[in-house]
Amino acid sequence: MYKKMFEIRRFEEKVFELYAQNLVPGTIHLYAGEEAIAVGVCSNLRKDDYITSTHRGHGHCIAKGAELKRIMAEILGKKTGYCKGKGGSMHIADFNVGMLGATAVVGAGLPIAVGAGLSIKLRGTDNVVACFFGDGASNQGTFHEAINMAAIWKLPVIFVCENNVYAMGTRQSTVMLVENIADRAIAYGIPGVAVDGNNVLTVYEAAQKAVERARTGQGPTLIECKTYRHKGHSRIDPAKYRPKEEVEEWLRKDPIKRFKEKLLQPNTLLETEIRQIEKEVLTKIEEAVKFAIESPHPFAEEALEDVYA
Amino acid sequence: MRKITYKEALREALREEMRRDPTVFLLGEDIGRYWGGAFKVTKGLVEEFGDERVRDTPISESAIIGAAVGAAITGTRPVAEIMFGDLTALAMDQIANQAAKIHYMFGGQVKVPLVIRTPFGAGVNIAAHHSQSLEAWFMHVPGLYVAVPSTPYDAKGLLKTAIRGSNPVFFCEHKLLYPMEGAVPEDEYTVPFGVADVKRKGSDVTIVATLYMVHEALSVAKGLEAEGISVEVVDPRTLAPLDKHTIISSVKKTGRLVVVSEDCKTAGVSAEIAATVAEEAIDYLDAPIKRVAEPDTPIPFSPPLEQYVIPNEKSIIKAVREIA
């Protein structure tokens, strides 16, 4: 899990760097700071389980096992990217690893996850679906419609709310009166649990229970993971709406730093082992960057392809 | 050949496809056990296929279509019913941003074999929220196919094609057509998308019409024959893909075009068809193109008001006479 978390962090830092060099068209929404959630949840999933993702989706892709080089190529708008350059940073999918795609409409992934859960039930397999979304999405109508539907049909879906306190610049407390989004689960008659989203072991345990519940036909769970993004909403956002003390406090709770400290306790991993893992990750990321930069752009006329199957 | 209603034809298509392919399933509000759909299209199917495959849903249009999208990209073939076409507005993100774009946006990685059935059309005094014809909204979204069957034969054949396909299909039905009878063979057949049907041959004027307006146009054609005006009626059957070739060939022959559609005139179905002919075949036209469509108003309730806005034989005849 440490390796995956570190991989996401360094990947995002690299994306930020490439953006600054004008190599990334459009915008980017970085996952840095929230790594424990994607990794803690996806470590409980099999390759043939599904996830749905959001505009802040690079971390989900990596955690579910998508290839770094093809993610990076997509972010750079290259033909070798997962979506042949048609999706970009906000729309990466890898159906080979059950990553059903990132939607950039806030809250739109929830009903789609329900549909994947319904399909699992109808086909009689024992897969599960993890559905990632943010605190902002929990104010969409689709949140209500989808969770209710999954609940009444006992579908194998794990609703994972990544509560990073701000929906763009809007603070959670100004747009909802409940402190825990997990409490909303009561309205649907399903378990709701709020956990420290910056502690990968806590997230892992909560997801483990929810996955077990889903896989054994007992229905969905809502897990709220309290977290914080290290950067602004998107590339153009300096996030001045966040008090300095708040940012500093959350940076102290950095999920990777905390997990590393835990791992360095006696009888777990040695510093040298961690360094080795980090080294391997950095090499892999350099390879991904090289692959993405050297890959060709799609031909302009390819814009007309793939509208229909 | 035996005659069955449009509604029965749709039901036959659903039944046959569900028997043929176990991954086909239906979902929608009140389509199952108690109602069999507000217009009874799915009546009786729950008895044969059970509640799992004929699935009653909460009143959650966005989740109905979203769930259908999620199911379609993971190995099943959902057919979702939205009780009235007007209510597709509630599910517009899932239809236009998700279903229609997933294949393209993800670089062709996955197919979205999804059918959304819904009735359009005015004429039964149920006012502004249950009477609209919104086909043009969906024609405007690349990635969707739009079917507009006007007869029981076309309804069954097009629905089968829709269910077997690899793309999201927005399947428009019409309230006034449900009880209408027509010849439907008992043997297996399908109707391909993008192939218009010349419902009546003629040489003086081409009328392109869809859904219920096909029947109004056919009545007009019959009436005008006595006056020596020969009208050809072309039914596109699908608006996306649109069979431009058949429409233009007809216009080349007659030199005159009237487009009849029940939706609002501005930026509507008739506008698109008229523009296509103007762009690609203007040299063959001997008169200006005429459009007969609803004025740009919501559908009113009171019968005289409602009848005033729906295109009818009278308004079609007037348009034909202006150019014939």
Interface residues (C-beta under 8 A of the other chain):
Chain A: Y50 T52 G81 Y82 C83 K84 G85 K86 G87 H91 A93 D94 F95 L100 G101 T103 V105 A108 L110 P111 I112 A113 V114 G115 A116 G117 L118 S119 I120 K121 L122 R123 G141 T142 E145 A146 N148 M149 I152 E305 D306 V307 Y308 A309
Chain B: T23 F25 E52 R53 T57 P58 S60 S62 A63 I65 G66 A67 A68 V69 G70 A71 A72 I73 T74 G75 T76 P78 D93 Q94 N97 Q98 I102 H103 Y104 M105 F106 G107 G108 Q109 V110 K111 V112 P142 G143 Y145 S166 N167
